[in-house]
């Protein structure tokens, strides 16, 4: 029988009383093995009365997990059947002699849940959940958690920092107010959740048989410090592979101050009904302004001083991921006017889709009746034939004139922009664009604002944008030295988790 290694893997494995457990963090922590052990334990512990299912995003991604299962499950007599029969009713399924079974399946999109609606499973495994842009498919599968024989039902998920699902995974398991290895009870469902950080140093089998593993991971990061911290330190505050890797909390998020009456103001908006809408209030700096943080906001810098993000919350104040308020255009228009107060606001820029007319007045026209006035925004996402792209404009403003002279900032009360923009990832098929399956509504609206006020950075070799020297200095350290430093640092952190 498979047995967990001492440390985090053993802690995750023994927490059978937890409804939902996320085991994630560093690479090489034995996460996939943990999933196999979790399923095998249920198959044997409950004397054939358990029904398990293991998910990856696609069938192709199941291959590695299935390969390891071929090494683990047969030791306890399990057999794998690709075709159904009278004695083995499920395809692509593991069967134990006592009657327990574990299906190998995929959920790529939320709609794939329909394949399992009405099924019954006592143990569900979701491997590499940060590859999912939304948790909705996984959460809907919770409705299939039931067992006619009284077997305790549970869910286990694994993953590393980074990926399109970094944001919702971090919000669900890491930022819920509880410490690692501590139970969190969902106030709406009473479902218990727990986060167990995976650690490379706990996987002594891997490090003993392959001592060069950590060095290869370091080499694979190719000097990318964010990726290194994510993969080797399990740092969830670092966004590996971020589309806006130039975003910095210290440069782009500032404390609120009194906006000058002389600064021109405007609003940008991204429409949404079933999905959240996003509206931002901006002020254009007329003369250089020094913030409390010591930043200089140059002339022409745009300051986001207020936002309205139309996301739905449940009765316990918890956000419902990527779910809109379904407000009417008239209600949204009235809300914009009331939130603008007495400040004189110029004509704003709005998502071009809001101007389409399908047998009646457009959303923009209906908002105008409430007093909210907009013109069609430039929706160019990426450069076309020499024209400017919205993401390039936003990136240029984030970089700014110098490290202490950004050309776009937001007040720290713009929480949904701060929450969603830094974690956006590249589209895997179009690297110059963001992955639109993510929560990109605020980013789209920032893009509209930037395109309405085009900016071209003036090159001045005397005022370079500050670049991190850490990655460059790392190249001068031997790989063996880096590996030893990492292992020592991780061992020192062990007692703090």
N, C-alpha and C positions, 0 to 999 in steps of 0.2 A: 504493500500500500504506500502511496505517496505520502511523505511527511514534510511539513514546512521547516524551513531553516530558522534558527533562533533569531530573535529580533522582530522587526516590523512584520515580516511575512507570517511569523507565528502569531503575532498579535491580531493580524487581520483574519487569519484562519480560525482562531479560537473564538472570535466574536460572533458566535452563531445566533445570539439573541438580538442582534441588530437587524432591523428590516432592510436597510439599504446602506451599503458600505462602499466607499470609494478608496481604492488602494492605488496611489499614484505619486509621481514625483520624478525621481532620477531614473535614467535609463539603466538597464541591467539589474533592476531590483527584483527580478523574478515575478513580474506581474502576471504574465501568461500562465506560468506554472501554478501560481496561486489560484487562478480561475479553474484550471484542471483539477487541482486538489480539492477545491470547494465542491465541484460537481461529483467527483469520485467519493468524497466523504459522505455526501447526501445519499448517493446510490447505495452505499454499504450500510450507513448508520440507520437508515429507515427501512431496512429489510425489503427493498424492492418497491416500496410504496411512493418513492419520490419520482417526479418527472422533471427533467432538466432541459434547458435549451441554452445554447451559446451563440452569441451574435458577433459578427463583424460587419463593417459597412458594406462590403461586397463579398461575393463568394470567393473571388480571387484572393482576397486578404485573409480568408479562412485557411488557406493552404498551410501557412506556417504553424498556425494553432493546431491544425489537424495533424501535421507531421509530428509535433510533440505529443499529441494525444495518442498517436500510434505507439509511442514509446512508454507511455504511462498506463493507459487503461487496460491493455491486454494482460498486465501482470496480475490483475484481479479477475481474469476470465472474461473481460468484456470483448465483444466482437462488433465490427462495424459493417453495416449493411447499406449499400447504395440503392438497392431496389427493395420494394415492399413485397411481403409474402404473407401467408396466413399466420405464420408464427412471429413475423417481424413486420408489423403494419406500417412502419414509417420509413421513408427514404432518407438516405444520408443521416443515419442515426446510430448511436452506440447503444448496445444492449448488454446488460449484466445477467449472469445466470439466475439471479434472484428476481428478475423482472423489471428492474429499474432501467430507465432509458434517458439518453441525452441527445437531443437533436442538434445538428450543426446548421445554422441558418444565417441569413443576412437581413439587415434593415438599412437601406440606403436613404430612403425618404420617409417622412411621416406617413405618407399614404401606404407604405408597405405594411403598416400595422394591420391593414385589412386582411392580409393573408392569415393572421393569427387570431382575429376576433372570434371569441367564443371558445378558444382553446383553454386548457388548464395546465399550468406549470407551477411546480413548487419552488424551483430554483432557476433564476435567470441570470445569465452572465453577459455583460456588454464589454467587449475588449476594445481598448483605444477609443474612448468616447470623445476625446478632443478632436477627432476627425469629423464629428457630427456638428453641423452649424446650428442645430436646434436640438433641445432635449425632448421635443414633443413625441417623437416616435417611441423613445425609450419609456417615457412616462405613461403613454397610452398602454404599453405592454403590462404595466402594473395591474391593469384590470383583469389580466389573465392569471394573476397570482392567486391560485386557490388549489385546494387538495381535499378530496373526499375522505381521506383516511386520517385527517388531523395532523399531517406533517407540517411543521412550521415553514412558512413561505418566506423567501428573502430574495434580494437582488444584490449582485456584486458588479462593480464597474472598475475599470482601470484606465490609466492614461498618463501622458506626460504633459508638462506645460507647453504652450504653443498650439498651433493649429486653429482651424476656424471655430472650434468649440471652446477655446480657452476661456472666453468671457463667462459663458453660462456655467461651465464646470467650476470655475473659481467662485462665482457667486453662490452656487448651490452647496458646495462642499467646504470651501476654504474661508469665505467671508461671511458665514452665517452667524458669527458671534461666538462660536465654540472653538476650543482648542483642539489640536489633533488628538486622537484617541479618546475623545470625549463625546458623549452622546448628545445629539441635538434632536429635539422632538418638534416635528412640524406642527405649528399651532392649529392648522386647519384640519389635518388628517390624523394627527397623533402618530404618524409614520416616523420611526426613529432613523436617524442618519448618523454616520460617523466617517471621518476622514483619517486614513492611516497613511502617513508619508512613506513611500518606498525609498530604499536606500541601496545604492550600489555596494556599499561596504558590508551590508548584511548578506549579500550573495557570495558567500565564501566558496561555494562550488564553482561558480563562474570565475572568480578571481584566482582560485587555485589552479584550475585547468587552463585558464587563458589570462595570464597576468598582464598581457599587453592590451587587454580590452579597453581600459580607461584611456590609455594613450591613443588608441585609434579613434575613440570618440572625440578626444580633444583635437586630433588632426582633422576629423570630419567637420568640426565647427569652423575651421579655416580662419581663425582669428576673430570670429563673430562672438563678442563677449556676451551678448544677450542669449544667443543660442547655447553657449557654454554654460551659463548659469542655469538655464532651463534644463538642459540634458544631464548635467553633472552635479548640480546642487538642488534640483527640483524647486527652483525659485519661481513661485507663481506671480510675483510682482514684476517679473521680466517677461516681455512679450516677444518670444522668438518668432522671427519671420514676419514681423509687423510691416504692413504696407507703409505706414508713416513712421519709419524708424528714426526720423528726425524730431518726433514729438518728445517734449520734455516737460514734466510737471513744474520744474523750477523756472522754465523759460516761458511757458504758454498758459499757466494758470496763476492768476494774481488775486490779491484781496480787492474787494470792491472799493471804489472811490467815487466821489461826486463827479459825474460827467458834465463837462462844460456845456453851457447853453449854446456856445458858438460852434461846437462840433456838429457836423451834419450827421443825421441819424436816418437809418433805414431798417427794414425788416426783410429777412429772407425766409422762405418757407418750402417745406416738402410735404405734399399732401398725403394723408393716409386715413383710412377708415377702419378696415379690418386689421390693418397694420398701423403702428403708431405714426402720427404726424409729428413734424418738428418745425418750430418757428423760433427764430432768433432775432434779437434786437441788437443792432450794431451802431457804433459811433466811430466816425473817422477823425483821427487825431489831426488837428490843424497845425500844431507846432510841437516840437519835441517835448515829451512829458516824462518825468522821472517817477517811477512807482516806489512804493514802500520797500519792495524787494530789491531795489537798486537797478532795475532794468530801465532802459531808455526806450520809450515808445516813439519811434520816429514819425515825422510828418507823413501822413498817408497810411499809417498803421490802422487796422480796424480792430475795434475792441467789442467783444461780445459781452454785453452787460446784463443780459436777461434772456431766458429761454422758456418755451412752453413745449413740453414733450407729451404727446397724447397717448400714454401707455396705461393700460388697465391694471388695477390692483385688486386683490381679493379682499375679503372682509377683515383680514388680519394684517392688512398693509403690505402684503408681499406682492412684488411685481409679477405679472403674468407675461412670460417671455415673449417679446415681439408681438404682443396682442394690442390692438388699438381700441379706442373708446367708442367708435362708430357714431361720432357726433355728426350732425348735419353741417353743411357748409355755412348756413346762417348762424348756427350756434358757435362755430369756430370763429367766424368773422366778428361776432359780437365779443367773444372772448379776447381776441387780439386787440380790439379797440379799448376794452376795459383795462387790459394789462398795459397798454401804451400810456395811460394816464394823460397828463396835460402836456407831455413832451410833444413838440412838433416833429412828426415823423414824415419823411419823404415817401414817395411811391416805392413799394418794396418789389422784390423779385420772387416769383413763385414757380414751382414745378410746372413745366410746360404742359404736362398731362392734365393739369387742372383747368386748362383753357379749351379743352375739346368739347364740342357740342354734339350730343347724340339725341337729336329730337327735342331739345330744350335748352334752357340757359346753362352755361358752364358753371363749374364749381367756383371759378374766379368771379363770374358775374354775380352769383348768389352771395359770395362773401362781400362783394362791393356794396350790396344793398345794406349790409350792416355797418358800412363805413370803412372796411379794410380794403385798401387799394393796392393792386399789384400789377406788374407787367410780366410778360413771359421771360423766364430766366433762360440763360444760355446753358443748354444741357450737354455741351461737348464734354465727354468724360476724359478722352485721351486725344492727343494731337492728331489732326487730320490734314495732310498736305500742307504742312507748315503752319496751320492755325494752332492757336493755343488750346490746351486741354485743361479741364477743370482741376484734375488731380495735380497736374504740374503747377498750376497757379497756387493751389493750397500748399503744396510742398515748398514752393519758392517763398511764400509768406512765412511758413513755419521756420524755414532756415533763416530768413531775414537778412539784414545788412551785416550783422556780426552776432557773436554769441550773446551779448547783452542788448542787442537791438532787433528783437523779433518784429515782424510786420503783421502778425495776427496773434491775439491773446484772448482769453476769456476770463470772466470773473469766476471765483471758485464756487459760486452758486449754480453754475451751469452743469449740474451733476450728470445729466445724461449724455452730454457731449464728452465730458471727461471719462465717463464710464465706457462709452462705445467706440470712440474714434481711435484711441491708442491700440486697441486690440484687433483692428481690422487686418485681414490677411489678403495676400495676392490671390487673384483668380488663377486657378491651376492651369487653365487653358489660355489665359490672356494676362500675362504677368504685369502688364502696365495698367491693369484695372483691378479694382477690389472685387472680392468674392461677394456677389450680390445676394447670396443666401444668408449672409450675416445681417446683423442689425445695423444697417448703413444709412438710416434715415437722417440722423444729425449730420453725418459726413456729407451726404448729398446736399443738404441745405447750406453747409459751410462752403461747399463747392460753388453753389449758385451765388453766394455772397462774394466770393473771390472773383468770379467771372464778371460780376457787375462792376468791379473796380480793378481792372487788370493791373498787374504789378510786374515790373521787370527790374531785377536787382542790378544795381550799378556795381560793376566789378572794381574793387579797390584792393590791391595786394597788401596795402598797409593795414587793412581791417579784415583779416580772414575770419571765416566762421571757425570757432574753436572745434578742434577735432580731438577725440580721445586718444591719448598716447598709450593707453594700456594695451590695446591690441598689438601695436607696433612693438612694444617692449617685450611682449610675450614671445614674439618670434625669436628673440635672442636667448631664450631660456631653453635648455634641452628638454625633449619630450619626457624623459625619465624624471627630471626634476619637477615638471608640472604635475605628472601623475602622483608623485610622492606628496607634493604640496596639497593636492586635492584630497587624497586619502586621509592625510593628517587633519585637514580642515573638517572633513565629514565626521571623523571619529570624535573630534572636539564638540561637534553639534549634537552627537547622539543623545546625550543626557538632557538636552533642552527640549526634545520632542516628547 
